[in-house]
């Protein structure tokens, strides 16, 4: 059962990091686009 627990922890950590990065990009990309639009105007 030790191997299953290790894989579960790794999968959970990978999923957490994936969704963390995805969430940050959902915030950063529109902010960056808006910043570039304001700088050009």
PQR file of N, CA, C, O and H, with PARSE charges and radii, in Angstrom:
ATOM      1  N   UNK A   1       0.816  -1.214   0.000 -0.4000 1.5000
ATOM      2  CA  UNK A   1       0.000   0.000   0.000 -0.0000 2.0000
ATOM      3  C   UNK A   1       0.849   1.263   0.000  0.5500 1.7000
ATOM      4  O   UNK A   1       0.354   2.356  -0.278 -0.5500 1.4000
ATOM      5  N   UNK A   2       2.120   1.107   0.311 -0.4000 1.5000
ATOM      6  CA  UNK A   2       2.997   2.273   0.358 -0.0000 2.0000
ATOM      7  C   UNK A   2       3.119   2.922  -1.028  0.5500 1.7000
ATOM      8  O   UNK A   2       3.128   4.148  -1.148 -0.5500 1.4000
ATOM      9  H   UNK A   2       2.522   0.220   0.536  0.4000 1.0000
ATOM     10  N   UNK A   3       3.212   2.086  -2.074 -0.4000 1.5000
ATOM     11  CA  UNK A   3       3.354   2.645  -3.419 -0.0000 2.0000
ATOM     12  C   UNK A   3       2.118   3.421  -3.842  0.5500 1.7000
ATOM     13  O   UNK A   3       2.237   4.475  -4.467 -0.5500 1.4000
ATOM     14  H   UNK A   3       3.205   1.091  -1.977  0.4000 1.0000
ATOM     15  N   UNK A   4       0.936   2.920  -3.513 -0.4000 1.5000
ATOM     16  CA  UNK A   4      -0.299   3.612  -3.881 -0.0000 2.0000
ATOM     17  C   UNK A   4      -0.371   4.964  -3.179  0.5500 1.7000
ATOM     18  O   UNK A   4      -0.793   5.956  -3.773 -0.5500 1.4000
ATOM     19  H   UNK A   4       0.840   2.064  -3.006  0.4000 1.0000
ATOM     20  N   UNK A   5       0.037   4.997  -1.934 -0.4000 1.5000
ATOM     21  CA  UNK A   5       0.016   6.261  -1.189 -0.0000 2.0000
ATOM     22  C   UNK A   5       0.995   7.264  -1.804  0.5500 1.7000
ATOM     23  O   UNK A   5       0.679   8.448  -1.927 -0.5500 1.4000
ATOM     24  H   UNK A   5       0.380   4.191  -1.452  0.4000 1.0000
ATOM     25  N   UNK A   6       2.161   6.798  -2.182 -0.4000 1.5000
ATOM     26  CA  UNK A   6       3.161   7.679  -2.796 -0.0000 2.0000
ATOM     27  C   UNK A   6       2.636   8.248  -4.113  0.5500 1.7000
ATOM     28  O   UNK A   6       2.761   9.445  -4.369 -0.5500 1.4000
ATOM     29  H   UNK A   6       2.418   5.837  -2.083  0.4000 1.0000
ATOM     30  N   UNK A   7       2.044   7.383  -4.953 -0.4000 1.5000
ATOM     31  CA  UNK A   7       1.514   7.844  -6.231 -0.0000 2.0000
ATOM     32  C   UNK A   7       0.366   8.810  -6.037  0.5500 1.7000
ATOM     33  O   UNK A   7       0.234   9.776  -6.788 -0.5500 1.4000
ATOM     34  H   UNK A   7       1.942   6.410  -4.745  0.4000 1.0000
ATOM     35  N   UNK A   8      -0.469   8.563  -5.037 -0.4000 1.5000
ATOM     36  CA  UNK A   8      -1.596   9.458  -4.770 -0.0000 2.0000
ATOM     37  C   UNK A   8      -1.095  10.836  -4.361  0.5500 1.7000
ATOM     38  O   UNK A   8      -1.617  11.854  -4.815 -0.5500 1.4000
ATOM     39  H   UNK A   8      -0.362   7.778  -4.427  0.4000 1.0000
ATOM     40  N   UNK A   9      -0.090  10.863  -3.508 -0.4000 1.5000
ATOM     41  CA  UNK A   9       0.475  12.145  -3.079 -0.0000 2.0000
ATOM     42  C   UNK A   9       1.093  12.885  -4.260  0.5500 1.7000
ATOM     43  O   UNK A   9       0.913  14.095  -4.400 -0.5500 1.4000
ATOM     44  H   UNK A   9       0.334  10.036  -3.139  0.4000 1.0000
ATOM     45  N   UNK A  10       1.813  12.169  -5.103 -0.4000 1.5000
ATOM     46  CA  UNK A  10       2.433  12.811  -6.276 -0.0000 2.0000
ATOM     47  C   UNK A  10       1.374  13.340  -7.232  0.5500 1.7000
ATOM     48  O   UNK A  10       1.503  14.444  -7.762 -0.5500 1.4000
ATOM     49  H   UNK A  10       1.959  11.187  -4.989  0.4000 1.0000
ATOM     50  N   UNK A  11       0.322  12.546  -7.450 -0.4000 1.5000
ATOM     51  CA  UNK A  11      -0.744  12.974  -8.348 -0.0000 2.0000
ATOM     52  C   UNK A  11      -1.467  14.186  -7.778  0.5500 1.7000
ATOM     53  O   UNK A  11      -1.806  15.113  -8.515 -0.5500 1.4000
ATOM     54  H   UNK A  11       0.218  11.650  -7.020  0.4000 1.0000
ATOM     55  N   UNK A  12      -1.701  14.183  -6.482 -0.4000 1.5000
ATOM     56  CA  UNK A  12      -2.349  15.322  -5.843 -0.0000 2.0000
ATOM     57  C   UNK A  12      -1.505  16.581  -5.940  0.5500 1.7000
ATOM     58  O   UNK A  12      -2.025  17.660  -6.225 -0.5500 1.4000
ATOM     59  H   UNK A  12      -1.425  13.430  -5.884  0.4000 1.0000
ATOM     60  N   UNK A  13      -0.213  16.450  -5.708 -0.4000 1.5000
ATOM     61  CA  UNK A  13       0.687  17.605  -5.802 -0.0000 2.0000
ATOM     62  C   UNK A  13       0.753  18.121  -7.237  0.5500 1.7000
ATOM     63  O   UNK A  13       0.760  19.332  -7.459 -0.5500 1.4000
ATOM     64  H   UNK A  13       0.209  15.573  -5.477  0.4000 1.0000
ATOM     65  N   UNK A  14       0.801  17.215  -8.209 -0.4000 1.5000
ATOM     66  CA  UNK A  14       0.845  17.627  -9.609 -0.0000 2.0000
ATOM     67  C   UNK A  14      -0.452  18.339 -10.001  0.5500 1.7000
ATOM     68  O   UNK A  14      -0.422  19.349 -10.704 -0.5500 1.4000
ATOM     69  H   UNK A  14       0.795  16.231  -8.029  0.4000 1.0000
ATOM     70  N   UNK A  15      -1.582  17.812  -9.548 -0.4000 1.5000
ATOM     71  CA  UNK A  15      -2.868  18.438  -9.861 -0.0000 2.0000
ATOM     72  C   UNK A  15      -2.954  19.819  -9.215  0.5500 1.7000
ATOM     73  O   UNK A  15      -3.426  20.770  -9.838 -0.5500 1.4000
ATOM     74  H   UNK A  15      -1.607  16.992  -8.977  0.4000 1.0000
ATOM     75  N   UNK A  16      -2.498  19.927  -7.967 -0.4000 1.5000
ATOM     76  CA  UNK A  16      -2.514  21.220  -7.285 -0.0000 2.0000
ATOM     77  C   UNK A  16      -1.675  22.240  -8.043  0.5500 1.7000
ATOM     78  O   UNK A  16      -2.127  23.362  -8.273 -0.5500 1.4000
ATOM     79  H   UNK A  16      -2.115  19.154  -7.461  0.4000 1.0000
ATOM     80  N   UNK A  17      -0.465  21.867  -8.432 -0.4000 1.5000
ATOM     81  CA  UNK A  17       0.406  22.786  -9.161 -0.0000 2.0000
ATOM     82  C   UNK A  17      -0.188  23.156 -10.521  0.5500 1.7000
ATOM     83  O   UNK A  17      -0.117  24.310 -10.944 -0.5500 1.4000
ATOM     84  H   UNK A  17      -0.098  20.955  -8.245  0.4000 1.0000
ATOM     85  N   UNK A  18      -0.774  22.168 -11.201 -0.4000 1.5000
ATOM     86  CA  UNK A  18      -1.379  22.436 -12.503 -0.0000 2.0000
ATOM     87  C   UNK A  18      -2.485  23.483 -12.387  0.5500 1.7000
ATOM     88  O   UNK A  18      -2.514  24.454 -13.144 -0.5500 1.4000
ATOM     89  H   UNK A  18      -0.832  21.231 -10.857  0.4000 1.0000
ATOM     90  N   UNK A  19      -3.399  23.276 -11.431 -0.4000 1.5000
ATOM     91  CA  UNK A  19      -4.520  24.206 -11.297 -0.0000 2.0000
ATOM     92  C   UNK A  19      -4.073  25.548 -10.742  0.5500 1.7000
ATOM     93  O   UNK A  19      -4.682  26.573 -11.050 -0.5500 1.4000
ATOM     94  H   UNK A  19      -3.376  22.487 -10.816  0.4000 1.0000
ATOM     95  N   UNK A  20      -3.016  25.562  -9.925 -0.4000 1.5000
ATOM     96  CA  UNK A  20      -2.474  26.826  -9.439 -0.0000 2.0000
ATOM     97  C   UNK A  20      -1.944  27.651 -10.611  0.5500 1.7000
ATOM     98  O   UNK A  20      -2.262  28.833 -10.737 -0.5500 1.4000
ATOM     99  H   UNK A  20      -2.522  24.729  -9.675  0.4000 1.0000
ATOM    100  N   UNK A  21      -1.145  27.032 -11.456 -0.4000 1.5000
ATOM    101  CA  UNK A  21      -0.586  27.735 -12.615 -0.0000 2.0000
ATOM    102  C   UNK A  21      -1.701  28.154 -13.569  0.5500 1.7000
ATOM    103  O   UNK A  21      -1.686  29.265 -14.100 -0.5500 1.4000
ATOM    104  H   UNK A  21      -0.887  26.071 -11.353  0.4000 1.0000
ATOM    105  N   UNK A  22      -2.671  27.255 -13.785 -0.4000 1.5000
ATOM    106  CA  UNK A  22      -3.785  27.576 -14.676 -0.0000 2.0000
ATOM    107  C   UNK A  22      -4.566  28.776 -14.145  0.5500 1.7000
ATOM    108  O   UNK A  22      -4.923  29.670 -14.913 -0.5500 1.4000
ATOM    109  H   UNK A  22      -2.683  26.353 -13.354  0.4000 1.0000
ATOM    110  N   UNK A  23      -4.828  28.804 -12.865 -0.4000 1.5000
ATOM    111  CA  UNK A  23      -5.559  29.920 -12.273 -0.0000 2.0000
ATOM    112  C   UNK A  23      -4.793  31.222 -12.364  0.5500 1.7000
ATOM    113  O   UNK A  23      -5.369  32.271 -12.650 -0.5500 1.4000
ATOM    114  H   UNK A  23      -4.538  28.078 -12.241  0.4000 1.0000
ATOM    115  N   UNK A  24      -3.494  31.157 -12.120 -0.4000 1.5000
ATOM    116  CA  UNK A  24      -2.676  32.364 -12.219 -0.0000 2.0000
ATOM    117  C   UNK A  24      -2.636  32.886 -13.649  0.5500 1.7000
ATOM    118  O   UNK A  24      -2.654  34.097 -13.871 -0.5500 1.4000
ATOM    119  H   UNK A  24      -3.025  30.304 -11.887  0.4000 1.0000
ATOM    120  N   UNK A  25      -2.580  31.980 -14.615 -0.4000 1.5000
ATOM    121  CA  UNK A  25      -2.586  32.415 -16.013 -0.0000 2.0000
ATOM    122  C   UNK A  25      -3.919  33.041 -16.398  0.5500 1.7000
ATOM    123  O   UNK A  25      -3.951  33.993 -17.179 -0.5500 1.4000
ATOM    124  H   UNK A  25      -2.565  30.996 -14.435  0.4000 1.0000
ATOM    125  N   UNK A  26      -5.038  32.513 -15.852 -0.4000 1.5000
ATOM    126  CA  UNK A  26      -6.347  33.099 -16.126 -0.0000 2.0000
ATOM    127  C   UNK A  26      -6.409  34.531 -15.626  0.5500 1.7000
ATOM    128  O   UNK A  26      -7.145  35.351 -16.176 -0.5500 1.4000
ATOM    129  H   UNK A  26      -5.012  31.740 -15.218  0.4000 1.0000
ATOM    130  N   UNK A  27      -5.646  34.838 -14.593 -0.4000 1.5000
ATOM    131  CA  UNK A  27      -5.601  36.211 -14.090 -0.0000 2.0000
ATOM    132  C   UNK A  27      -4.551  37.054 -14.817  0.5500 1.7000
ATOM    133  O   UNK A  27      -4.789  38.226 -15.108 -0.5500 1.4000
ATOM    134  H   UNK A  27      -5.049  34.173 -14.146  0.4000 1.0000
ATOM    135  N   UNK A  28      -3.404  36.468 -15.106 -0.4000 1.5000
ATOM    136  CA  UNK A  28      -2.281  37.222 -15.646 -0.0000 2.0000
ATOM    137  C   UNK A  28      -2.462  37.576 -17.124  0.5500 1.7000
ATOM    138  O   UNK A  28      -2.116  38.681 -17.542 -0.5500 1.4000
ATOM    139  H   UNK A  28      -3.210  35.516 -14.870  0.4000 1.0000
ATOM    140  N   UNK A  29      -2.992  36.664 -17.902 -0.4000 1.5000
ATOM    141  CA  UNK A  29      -3.096  36.909 -19.347 -0.0000 2.0000
ATOM    142  C   UNK A  29      -4.029  38.079 -19.655  0.5500 1.7000
ATOM    143  O   UNK A  29      -3.631  38.974 -20.400 -0.5500 1.4000
ATOM    144  H   UNK A  29      -3.273  35.766 -17.563  0.4000 1.0000
ATOM    145  N   UNK A  30      -5.260  38.116 -19.115 -0.4000 1.5000
ATOM    146  CA  UNK A  30      -6.096  39.303 -19.390 -0.0000 2.0000
ATOM    147  C   UNK A  30      -5.499  40.589 -18.831  0.5500 1.7000
ATOM    148  O   UNK A  30      -5.637  41.649 -19.441 -0.5500 1.4000
ATOM    149  H   UNK A  30      -5.583  37.389 -18.510  0.4000 1.0000
ATOM    150  N   UNK A  31      -4.836  40.510 -17.678 -0.4000 1.5000
ATOM    151  CA  UNK A  31      -4.204  41.701 -17.107 -0.0000 2.0000
ATOM    152  C   UNK A  31      -3.096  42.194 -18.031  0.5500 1.7000
ATOM    153  O   UNK A  31      -2.958  43.398 -18.252 -0.5500 1.4000
ATOM    154  H   UNK A  31      -4.724  39.649 -17.182  0.4000 1.0000
ATOM    155  N   UNK A  32      -2.314  41.277 -18.565 -0.4000 1.5000
ATOM    156  CA  UNK A  32      -1.236  41.646 -19.475 -0.0000 2.0000
ATOM    157  C   UNK A  32      -1.794  42.268 -20.756  0.5500 1.7000
ATOM    158  O   UNK A  32      -1.276  43.269 -21.251 -0.5500 1.4000
ATOM    159  H   UNK A  32      -2.426  40.299 -18.385  0.4000 1.0000
ATOM    160  N   UNK A  33      -2.853  41.661 -21.283 -0.4000 1.5000
ATOM    161  CA  UNK A  33      -3.471  42.191 -22.503 -0.0000 2.0000
ATOM    162  C   UNK A  33      -4.028  43.599 -22.243  0.5500 1.7000
ATOM    163  O   UNK A  33      -3.870  44.502 -23.064 -0.5500 1.4000
ATOM    164  H   UNK A  33      -3.274  40.847 -20.881  0.4000 1.0000
ATOM    165  N   UNK A  34      -4.682  43.765 -21.088 -0.4000 1.5000
ATOM    166  CA  UNK A  34      -5.206  45.087 -20.755 -0.0000 2.0000
ATOM    167  C   UNK A  34      -4.115  46.108 -20.561  0.5500 1.7000
ATOM    168  O   UNK A  34      -4.253  47.263 -20.966 -0.5500 1.4000
ATOM    169  H   UNK A  34      -4.811  43.031 -20.421  0.4000 1.0000
ATOM    170  N   UNK A  35      -3.019  45.683 -19.938 -0.4000 1.5000
ATOM    171  CA  UNK A  35      -1.886  46.586 -19.716 -0.0000 2.0000
ATOM    172  C   UNK A  35      -1.282  47.024 -21.045  0.5500 1.7000
ATOM    173  O   UNK A  35      -0.946  48.194 -21.223 -0.5500 1.4000
ATOM    174  H   UNK A  35      -2.906  44.745 -19.609  0.4000 1.0000
ATOM    175  N   UNK A  36      -1.142  46.073 -21.985 -0.4000 1.5000
ATOM    176  CA  UNK A  36      -0.587  46.420 -23.291 -0.0000 2.0000
ATOM    177  C   UNK A  36      -1.547  47.327 -24.062  0.5500 1.7000
ATOM    178  O   UNK A  36      -1.107  48.218 -24.789 -0.5500 1.4000
ATOM    179  H   UNK A  36      -1.414  45.122 -21.840  0.4000 1.0000
ATOM    180  N   UNK A  37      -2.848  47.107 -23.909 -0.4000 1.5000
ATOM    181  CA  UNK A  37      -3.824  47.943 -24.613 -0.0000 2.0000
ATOM    182  C   UNK A  37      -3.786  49.377 -24.057  0.5500 1.7000
ATOM    183  O   UNK A  37      -3.889  50.342 -24.813 -0.5500 1.4000
ATOM    184  H   UNK A  37      -3.206  46.384 -23.319  0.4000 1.0000
ATOM    185  N   UNK A  38      -3.639  49.504 -22.752 -0.4000 1.5000
ATOM    186  CA  UNK A  38      -3.582  50.841 -22.129 -0.0000 2.0000
ATOM    187  C   UNK A  38      -2.272  51.554 -22.512  0.5500 1.7000
ATOM    188  O   UNK A  38      -2.268  52.766 -22.728 -0.5500 1.4000
ATOM    189  H   UNK A  38      -3.555  48.720 -22.137  0.4000 1.0000
ATOM    190  N   UNK A  39      -1.177  50.810 -22.594 -0.4000 1.5000
ATOM    191  CA  UNK A  39       0.118  51.406 -22.930 -0.0000 2.0000
ATOM    192  C   UNK A  39       0.107  51.897 -24.387  0.5500 1.7000
ATOM    193  O   UNK A  39       0.742  52.901 -24.709 -0.5500 1.4000
ATOM    194  H   UNK A  39      -1.181  49.826 -22.418  0.4000 1.0000
ATOM    195  N   UNK A  40      -0.610  51.192 -25.255 -0.4000 1.5000
ATOM    196  CA  UNK A  40      -0.646  51.589 -26.659 -0.0000 2.0000
ATOM    197  C   UNK A  40      -1.576  52.755 -26.930  0.5500 1.7000
ATOM    198  O   UNK A  40      -1.430  53.460 -27.928 -0.5500 1.4000
ATOM    199  H   UNK A  40      -1.126  50.377 -24.993  0.4000 1.0000
ATOM    200  N   UNK A  41      -2.522  52.950 -26.047 -0.4000 1.5000
ATOM    201  CA  UNK A  41      -3.542  53.986 -26.287 -0.0000 2.0000
ATOM    202  C   UNK A  41      -3.056  55.386 -25.941  0.5500 1.7000
ATOM    203  O   UNK A  41      -3.802  56.354 -26.092 -0.5500 1.4000
ATOM    204  H   UNK A  41      -2.641  52.377 -25.236  0.4000 1.0000
TER
END
